[in-house]
Amino acid sequence: MQSFNTLLPEKQNCAVALGFFDGVHRGHRKVLGGAAAQRANGLLPVCLTFSESPKAIIGGSSIPFLMTREDKLRVLEKIGVEHVFFTDFRAIMHLSAREFFEKILIDTLRAKQIFCGFNYRFGKNAEGDADMLQRLCDEFGVTLTVVPPETDKGEVVCSTLIKKLIADGDIRRANDLLCGEFGVKEVIRHGRHLGHTLGAPTINQPLTKGLVVPKFGVYASRVTLEDGKVYCGVTNVGIKPTVGGKTPLWETWMPQYKGGEIYGQTADVRLLDFIREERKFENLDELKAEILKNGEKALEIYSMRNA
């Protein structure tokens, strides 16, 4: 798979998936999977997305996202997308709906089949919707597939819903809707080394800038180290109030890890299930007992996930 930071003319006819695809959740995958399936019909599967959220640019304020570009590309490749264009929304937001369709989709991407969600909007001031897109496709002999809303427990699956679930600590349902595991991939930093004293040495990682912050608390997690080895983790997301912490971070203990120091390496930590809320303990002995208890619960959850 190839990704580009600017639009480039395609040399062959394409099946184009349209959307921002934050999280690449269940609904997104039906749009993207539809485009990817057209490889069998001789069309190049293409994803036309944006480097920044159009909603954030229009609204003038930042919007937390569900995954990094690295994670998004990994998932898109697995689905079968071959070219991904991270377009600068500011560079095309002035185009009318027809101009966007003709200049971008037809002239540049040579779209023969287009896939989008039911609520897709395009063109200046979001003037274009699925109905307008259908009329344009009919005019230019392009096949359009509009994917209907995906629902779960009576709710439409969308990035906003999943962000709320993560903020509420319902990581199991969030992961189910994401068709994956929410987490971070960050460099391991030095901490106070208090975990060594408690018999539970931890790896400390900063919050990923711009990523949605999970509910503060303790989670069972899956940790993949740079050497590719995978471990059960007990991850505390928060400020560690018992020891007077102030800066939010991800702090993970791997009960079964017996290796050496790994500071400076990158670890991929994925949350599996919520164990308890973050709270302040009376003393370190009480904290240590709770950590060991959380470790047993995390190992139980991790084993069930790998059964």
KEFI-696218 format. One line per 4 residues: number of its first residue (from 1); for each residue x, y, z of C-alpha. Coordinates in steps of 0.5 Angstrom, whole numbers. Each point is the difference from the previous one (the first is absolute). Last residue first. Example, Ala and Ser with C-alpha at 12.3 -4.5 7.8 and 13.67 -1.06 7.14 Angstrom:
BEGIN
2) 27,-2,14 ~ -2,-7,2
// end
This chain:
BEGIN
307) -17,-37,49 ~ 4,6,-1 ~ -5,5,2 ~ -2,-4,6
303) 8,-1,2 ~ 0,8,0 ~ -6,1,4 ~ 3,-5,6
299) 7,3,-1 ~ -4,7,1 ~ -3,-3,6 ~ 6,-3,4
295) 4,7,-2 ~ -6,4,3 ~ 1,-4,7 ~ 7,1,0
291) -1,8,-1 ~ -5,0,5 ~ 5,-3,5 ~ 5,5,-2
287) -4,6,1 ~ -2,-2,7 ~ 7,-1,2 ~ 2,7,-3
283) -5,3,4 ~ -7,3,1 ~ -2,-1,-8 ~ -2,5,-5
279) -5,-2,-5 ~ 0,-2,-8 ~ -6,-4,-2 ~ 0,-7,0
275) 1,-6,-5 ~ -2,2,-7 ~ 2,-4,-6 ~ 4,-2,-5
271) 5,7,-1 ~ 5,-1,-5 ~ 8,2,1 ~ 5,1,-5
267) 7,1,3 ~ 5,4,-3 ~ 7,-1,3 ~ 4,6,4
263) -1,-4,6 ~ 0,-7,-1 ~ 4,-3,7 ~ 1,-7,0
259) -5,-6,-1 ~ -5,-4,4 ~ -6,2,-2 ~ -6,-4,3
255) -3,5,4 ~ 0,6,-5 ~ -1,6,3 ~ -2,6,-4
251) -1,8,2 ~ -3,4,-6 ~ 0,8,2 ~ -3,5,3
247) 4,6,4 ~ -1,1,7 ~ 2,-6,4 ~ 0,1,8
243) 2,-7,1 ~ -7,-3,2 ~ -3,5,-6 ~ 3,-4,-6
239) -2,5,-5 ~ -4,-4,-5 ~ 0,-6,-4 ~ 3,-6,4
235) 1,-6,-5 ~ 1,-8,3 ~ 3,-3,-6 ~ 0,-7,-3
231) 6,-1,-4 ~ 2,-1,-8 ~ 7,0,-3 ~ 1,3,-6
227) 7,2,2 ~ -2,8,0 ~ -5,-2,6 ~ -7,-2,-1
223) -5,1,6 ~ -7,-2,0 ~ -4,3,6 ~ -4,-1,6
219) -3,7,2 ~ 1,4,6 ~ -3,7,1 ~ -1,7,-3
215) -5,0,-6 ~ 3,-1,-6 ~ 4,6,-4 ~ -2,1,-7
211) 6,1,-4 ~ 3,7,-2 ~ 7,-1,3 ~ 1,-7,2
207) 0,0,8 ~ 7,-1,2 ~ 3,-7,2 ~ 2,-3,6
203) 2,-7,1 ~ -1,-3,7 ~ 4,-5,5 ~ -5,-3,4
199) 4,-3,7 ~ -2,7,3 ~ 7,3,1 ~ 1,-2,-8
195) -7,4,-1 ~ 3,6,3 ~ 5,1,-5 ~ -2,7,0
191) -1,0,-8 ~ 4,-1,-6 ~ -3,0,-7 ~ -2,-5,-4
187) -1,2,-7 ~ -8,0,-3 ~ -4,-4,-3 ~ -7,1,2
183) -7,-4,1 ~ -7,-2,-2 ~ 0,-7,-2 ~ -4,-2,-7
179) -6,-1,-3 ~ -1,7,2 ~ -7,-2,2 ~ 2,-5,4
175) 6,4,3 ~ -5,5,2 ~ -5,-5,3 ~ 6,-3,4
171) 3,7,2 ~ -6,2,4 ~ 4,5,4 ~ -4,6,-1
167) 5,4,-4 ~ 0,-6,-4 ~ -7,-1,-1 ~ -1,7,-2
163) 6,0,-5 ~ -4,-6,-3 ~ -6,4,-1 ~ 3,5,-3
159) 4,-4,-5 ~ -7,-3,-3 ~ -4,-6,1 ~ -7,2,0
155) -4,-2,7 ~ -5,-5,1 ~ 4,-5,3 ~ 5,0,-5
151) -2,3,-7 ~ 4,1,-7 ~ -3,6,-4 ~ -1,-2,-7
147) 6,0,-5 ~ -1,4,-7 ~ 3,-4,-6 ~ 1,4,-6
143) 1,-2,-7 ~ 3,5,-5 ~ -3,2,-6 ~ 1,7,0
139) -7,3,1 ~ -2,-6,4 ~ 6,1,5 ~ -2,8,0
135) -7,-2,2 ~ 2,-5,5 ~ 5,5,3 ~ -6,5,1
131) -4,-5,3 ~ 6,-2,5 ~ 1,7,2 ~ 3,6,-3
127) 0,7,3 ~ 5,-1,5 ~ 1,7,0 ~ 5,-1,-6
123) -1,-7,-2 ~ -1,-7,3 ~ -4,-3,5 ~ -1,-7,2
119) -5,-2,5 ~ -2,-7,-3 ~ 7,-2,-1 ~ 4,0,-6
115) 2,-5,-6 ~ 2,3,-7 ~ 1,-5,-6 ~ 3,3,-7
111) 4,5,4 ~ 6,3,-5 ~ 4,2,6 ~ 2,7,-3
107) -6,2,-5 ~ -6,-4,3 ~ 1,0,7 ~ 4,7,1
103) -2,4,-6 ~ -7,-2,-1 ~ -2,-2,7 ~ 3,6,3
99) -2,5,-5 ~ -7,-3,0 ~ -1,1,8 ~ 3,7,0
95) 8,1,1 ~ 2,4,6 ~ 1,-5,4 ~ 6,-3,-4
91) 6,3,2 ~ -2,0,8 ~ -2,-7,0 ~ 7,-2,-1
87) -1,-7,-3 ~ 3,-6,3 ~ 0,-5,-6 ~ 0,-7,1
83) 2,-5,-6 ~ -1,-8,1 ~ -6,-1,4 ~ 0,-7,2
79) -3,0,7 ~ 6,-2,3 ~ 3,6,-3 ~ -5,5,2
75) 1,-3,7 ~ 8,1,0 ~ -1,7,-3 ~ -5,2,6
71) 5,-2,5 ~ 5,4,-3 ~ -4,6,-1 ~ -2,0,8
67) -7,-3,2 ~ -6,2,4 ~ 1,8,-1 ~ -1,6,4
63) -4,6,-3 ~ 4,6,0 ~ -4,7,-1 ~ -1,4,-6
59) -7,-3,-1 ~ 2,0,-8 ~ 7,-3,1 ~ -2,-5,6
55) -6,-2,-4 ~ 4,-1,-6 ~ 5,-5,4 ~ 7,1,-2
51) 4,-4,-5 ~ -6,-2,-4 ~ -3,-6,-4 ~ 0,-3,-7
47) 1,-7,1 ~ 1,-4,-7 ~ -1,-7,-2 ~ 3,-1,-7
43) -5,-3,-5 ~ 0,-6,-3 ~ -6,-3,2 ~ 3,-5,5
39) 3,7,3 ~ -7,2,1 ~ 0,-3,6 ~ 4,5,3
35) -5,5,-1 ~ -5,-4,3 ~ 4,-1,6 ~ 2,7,1
31) -8,2,1 ~ -1,-6,4 ~ 6,1,4 ~ -3,7,2
27) -6,-3,3 ~ 4,-4,4 ~ 5,5,3 ~ 6,3,-4
23) 2,4,6 ~ -1,6,-3 ~ -2,-1,-8 ~ 0,7,-3
19) -4,-3,-5 ~ -1,-2,-8 ~ 2,-7,-2 ~ 2,1,-8
15) 0,-6,-5 ~ 5,2,-5 ~ 2,0,-7 ~ 7,0,-2
11) 6,5,0 ~ -2,4,6 ~ 1,7,0 ~ 3,3,7
7) -3,3,6 ~ 5,2,5 ~ 2,-3,7 ~ 1,-7,-4
3) -1,-7,3 ~ 2,-7,-3 ~ -2,-7,1
// end
